[in-house]
C-alpha cells in the first residue's frame, strides 16, 4: 500500500507540473476524490484510476497567514483559501488577488500554476476570468 500511495502523490504532483488538477475515480462507483486517494472514500474499493478535474470553483473560506513558516516568511501576510471545485471536492491553496481586491464567500476562482523556488509548479487560486 505504501508504494501505491507514493505513486498517487507522484501522479498528482506530475499533473500539477503539467498545469492540471487530477483526482482519483473509483472504477466501481465512479466517485471522484481530489486530491487522489488509494481507496475510494465512498465504497472503499481499491480499483481507482486518475481523471482530470475542472480547475474552477468557489472560495468557501479563507484565513490570512501573518506568521509564516520559514519558506514563506517573505510572502506573509498571505491568504490561504479552501475552494470547492465544480465537482464538489475541496482543495486548499494560496489565493492570489489583485491589489485592492478582498476575498469574498462564493468568489469564483480558478487554478493558476506558479513555479516555486525548487522549480516545481505550485497550485494557486486566482479570480475566475470568464
N, C-alpha and C positions, 0 to 999 in steps of 0.2 A: 504493500500500500504506500509506503514512503516514496518509492520510486515513481509511482503514479502521481502523487501529489507534486513532487518536484517537476515532473513533466508538464503537469497542468499549469503550474506557476510559470514555467519557461514559455509555454504556448501563449499565456496571457501577456507576458512581457514582450514576446516577439510580436504579437499583434499590436500592442501599444507602439512599439518601434516602427511599425508599418502604418501608423496613424489610424488604427482600427480598434474597436472595443469588441471583444468576444465574450461569449458566455458558454456554459455547457448546456446541452439539450439532451434530455432523457429520451432514449430510444423506446422506452416502454410507455411513458405517459406524456411525453412532449413538453414537460416543464422546463423552462429556461431559467438558469441561475447565472447571475452576474455578481462578482467575478465567478469564473468556472469552478465547479466542485467535482470531486472524485465520485461522489454518491449523490443521487437525486434527493433533494430536500423534501419532496412530496411522497415518493413511493419507495425510497431507499435503494433503488436499482443502481447497480454499478455499470450499467450499459449506457455510457454517455458519449457524446460526440461534441464538437465545437460548432458554434454558429456565430456569425457576425450580428451585432445588435445595432439598432439605430442610435446615433450619437447625440440625440436631443432628449431633453427632459425639462423638468421644472424644479426650481430651488424650493426645497421644503423646510429647511432650517439652516442656520449658519452660526458660526462664532468667530469673533475676532481674536487672533492669537497675538498677544503683546510680548510674551516671554517665550521665545522660540528655542528649539534645540540648536546645538552649535552649527549645524549645516544650513540653518535658515535664519540665523541672527540678523544678517544683513537685509532680510526681506520683511522683518517684523516692523510694524504690525501687518498681518495679512489675514485674509478671510478664508476659513475652511468651511466648505458647504457640503450638505447632503442633497444629492439630486435624485429625484425619482425619474427614471427613464421611461420612455414611451411604453415599454412592456411591463412596467410596474416595479421592476427591480430598482435597487438603490445603490448608488456609488458615492463615496466621499472623495473630495478633491479640492484643491485650491481654486478659489474663484478670482478671476481677473476681471475687474470692472474698470471702465474708463474713468478718468479723473472726474470727480463730482457726482458720479452715479453711485447710489446706495443700493444694497441688496434689498429685495422685496420678496415676500412669500409668493410662491407660484410664478416667479420670474422665469420666463423661458430662457433656457441656456442650451449651449451645445458644446461638445468636446472640442478642445484645441490641444495641440500637442507641442510641447516645448522641450528643447534639448536641455538636459541637466549638465552639471559640471562633469559628471562621469561620462558624458557622451550619449547616454540613453535618453530616449524620449520619455516625457512625463505627461500624464493626463492633467489638463486644467479645464476649468469651465469658464466660458465667456458668454455674454448676452447673445441670444439667438438672432441671426440676421436672416430673415426670410428672403 
